[in-house]
Amino acid sequence: MAIKSQVNKNHHRHLLTQLVRIRRFEQRCIDLESKIPGFVPAMLGDNGIAVGIMQALRTQDRVVTAARSHAYALARGLPMNEVMAELFGRITGFCRGRGGPLHIYDRGRHFYSDKALITGGLPMALGLALADRLHNRRRVTVCFFNAGPGRSGDWSASLKLARLWSLPLLAVCDRRLDSSAAELTGADSDSDSNSNSNSNSNSNNSTKTKTKNGIDKNDRDWAAVELDCLDVVAVEAAAVQACDAIRGGQGAQLLAYCSPTVESARALDGSPRAVPNWPDQGSIERLSQWLRAHDQLTDAAGLAIETAIDWELTEAIQFAVASASETLDSLSEPVHAPIVGVNPEV
């Protein structure tokens, strides 16, 4: 029992460290916005989702993200030096500085974030999961996406096919206050979705009611698990359960949450936004309070976490600043990948 308690204590500190690490990284990016080209969206309020989900994944599992990919990359374990260099637009970044925070891509670590569209990664995740199923590989592909404006096309088709084909896909949806988890999974019918097919109401399929995402309302197995994005421990537990179900052959799983804060590193007028310090009202505050209440986090331990992260950030910034920018003559070189036959990754 003592060993298990120690393991839990160390793991909880690891979760807290990852949460603070992402928050401090984004705070430093805001401080350095004059040196970072382009737009750096911050993950205020969502870092508990990124950190919690990643704990359930194995090394060979795939991650497909959209916006704010720098935070998911850090949560997945990608080196901070290369992440910072990518944001600085330097050739030592994962995409030679061409992708920025929206297009971090590391095939070797199975991290795919080449889609800035908030639902654009679903078709890619669907294809990766299908390839794993065809090759009998016991992998899970997790895709983070937003349900806001994408209630048709790629969004609905990808989820429907993932369920129909029982693919090893974990879909994590930020519903952004515009829908309930029940609506995402087909519990609420949409009278307008079939307005053009009323003439076929007497057909054999008349008993099936479709929803906005095109999933059969009567399919009770396709149920979303609602997450509290401020409780990283609960998020991890739900992700572990979902991944176990996928690896057990139960097909695609859907997790949904409502982002409490949708902020960017810069306001629309270009001025920097204020980011609250730790402790703040969010996943960091909740976990740190719980650890302190259970005598698992002292002031000295908290200071040690902050010091280690500050050192890592300083090293990452120095690495990025010292790295060279890409020359104009080399901009067209790695645009097209060489044809090497069958893609071993797929």
Residue pairs with C-beta under 8 A, 6 or more apart in sequence:
9 296
12 233
12 287
12 290
12 291
12 296
13 291
13 296
13 297
13 301
13 305
15 51
15 52
15 55
15 232
15 233
15 236
15 287
16 284
16 287
16 288
16 291
16 297
16 305
17 305
17 308
17 309
18 47
18 51
18 74
18 75
19 47
19 48
19 51
19 232
19 283
19 284
19 287
20 278
20 284
20 305
20 306
20 309
21 74
21 80
21 309
21 312
22 43
22 47
22 50
22 51
22 71
22 74
22 75
23 47
23 275
23 278
23 284
24 306
24 309
24 310
24 313
25 70
25 71
25 74
25 80
25 83
25 84
25 313
26 40
26 42
26 43
26 44
26 71
26 265
26 275
27 275
27 277
28 313
28 317
29 36
29 40
29 42
29 87
29 265
30 40
30 42
30 265
30 266
30 272
30 273
30 275
32 317
33 40
33 265
33 266
33 272
35 88
35 321
36 87
36 88
36 89
37 88
37 89
37 100
38 89
38 100
38 101
39 100
39 101
39 264
39 265
39 266
40 70
40 87
40 100
40 101
40 264
40 265
40 266
41 67
41 68
41 101
41 102
41 264
41 265
42 68
42 263
42 264
42 265
42 273
42 275
43 50
43 68
43 71
44 261
44 262
44 263
44 275
44 282
45 229
45 230
45 259
45 260
45 261
45 262
45 263
45 282
45 283
46 68
46 71
46 174
46 229
46 259
46 261
47 71
47 75
47 282
47 283
47 284
48 229
48 230
48 231
48 232
48 235
48 282
48 283
49 144
49 172
49 174
49 227
49 229
49 235
49 257
50 71
50 72
50 75
50 144
51 75
51 232
51 235
51 236
51 283
52 227
52 232
52 233
52 234
52 235
52 236
52 238
52 239
53 75
53 142
53 144
53 170
53 172
53 235
53 236
53 239
53 255
54 63
54 72
54 75
54 76
54 77
55 236
55 239
55 240
56 236
56 239
56 240
56 242
56 243
57 63
57 76
57 140
57 142
57 239
57 243
58 139
58 140
60 110
60 137
60 139
61 110
61 139
61 140
61 141
61 142
61 243
62 110
62 111
62 112
62 125
62 128
62 139
62 140
62 141
62 142
63 72
63 76
63 110
63 111
63 112
63 113
63 141
63 142
63 144
64 112
64 113
64 115
64 121
64 122
64 124
64 125
64 128
64 141
64 142
64 143
64 144
65 72
65 111
65 112
65 113
65 121
65 143
65 144
66 102
66 113
66 115
66 116
66 117
66 118
66 119
66 120
66 121
66 144
66 145
66 146
67 101
67 102
67 116
67 118
67 146
68 101
68 102
69 101
69 102
69 103
69 104
69 113
70 83
70 86
70 87
70 101
70 104
72 111
72 113
72 144
73 83
73 94
73 104
73 106
73 111
73 113
74 80
74 83
76 109
76 111
77 109
78 94
78 104
78 106
78 109
78 111
80 312
80 313
80 315
80 316
81 92
81 315
81 316
81 319
81 320
82 92
82 93
82 94
83 93
83 94
83 104
83 316
84 316
84 317
84 319
84 320
85 91
85 92
85 93
85 97
85 316
85 319
85 320
85 323
86 93
86 94
86 95
86 97
86 99
86 100
86 101
86 104
87 93
87 100
87 101
87 320
88 97
88 320
88 321
88 323
89 97
89 98
89 100
89 325
89 326
90 97
90 320
90 323
90 324
90 325
90 326
91 97
91 323
91 324
91 325
91 326
92 319
92 320
92 323
92 324
93 99
93 320
93 323
94 104
94 105
94 106
95 103
95 104
95 105
96 326
96 334
97 325
97 326
98 326
99 105
99 113
99 114
102 113
102 116
103 113
103 114
103 116
104 111
104 113
105 111
105 112
105 113
105 114
107 345
112 121
112 124
112 128
113 121
114 124
115 121
115 124
118 145
118 146
118 148
118 149
118 150
119 145
119 146
119 147
119 149
119 150
119 154
119 155
120 154
121 143
121 144
121 145
122 143
122 145
122 154
122 155
122 158
122 159
122 171
123 154
123 158
124 143
125 141
125 142
125 143
125 158
125 169
125 171
126 158
126 161
126 162
126 167
126 169
127 346
128 141
128 346
129 141
129 162
129 167
129 168
129 169
129 252
130 165
130 167
131 137
131 346
132 138
132 139
132 141
132 168
133 165
133 166
133 167
133 168
138 168
138 247
139 168
140 168
140 169
140 170
140 243
140 246
140 247
141 167
141 168
141 169
141 170
142 169
142 170
142 171
142 172
143 169
143 170
143 171
143 172
144 172
144 174
145 155
145 171
145 172
145 173
145 174
146 173
146 174
146 175
146 176
147 155
147 173
147 174
147 175
147 176
147 178
147 179
147 184
147 256
148 175
148 176
148 178
151 212
151 213
152 212
152 214
155 213
156 212
156 213
156 214
156 215
157 214
159 171
159 213
159 214
159 215
159 252
159 254
160 213
160 214
160 215
161 167
162 169
162 171
162 251
162 252
163 215
163 219
163 222
163 251
163 252
165 251
166 249
166 250
166 251
166 252
167 251
167 252
168 246
168 247
168 251
168 252
169 246
169 252
169 253
170 239
170 242
170 243
170 246
170 252
170 253
170 255
171 252
171 253
171 254
171 255
172 255
172 256
172 257
173 184
173 224
173 254
173 255
173 256
173 257
174 256
174 257
174 258
174 259
175 181
175 184
175 256
175 257
175 258
176 258
176 259
176 262
177 258
177 259
179 212
180 187
180 188
181 224
181 225
181 226
181 256
182 188
182 224
183 211
183 212
184 213
184 224
184 254
184 256
185 215
185 222
185 223
185 224
185 254
186 210
186 211
186 213
186 215
186 216
186 217
186 219
186 222
187 211
187 217
188 211
189 209
189 210
189 211
189 217
190 210
190 211
190 212
193 210
193 211
193 212
193 214
194 210
200 206
207 218
208 216
208 217
208 218
209 216
209 217
209 218
210 216
210 217
211 217
215 222
216 222
222 254
223 254
224 254
224 255
224 256
225 238
225 241
225 242
225 253
225 254
225 255
225 256
226 256
226 257
227 234
227 235
227 238
227 255
227 256
227 257
228 234
228 235
228 257
229 235
229 257
229 258
229 259
229 260
229 283
230 260
230 282
230 283
230 286
231 283
231 286
232 283
232 287
233 287
235 257
238 255
239 255
242 253
242 255
243 253
245 253
246 252
246 253
260 282
261 282
263 273
263 275
264 273
265 272
265 273
266 272
266 273
267 273
276 282
278 284
278 285
278 288
278 306
279 285
279 288
279 289
288 297
288 302
291 297
292 298
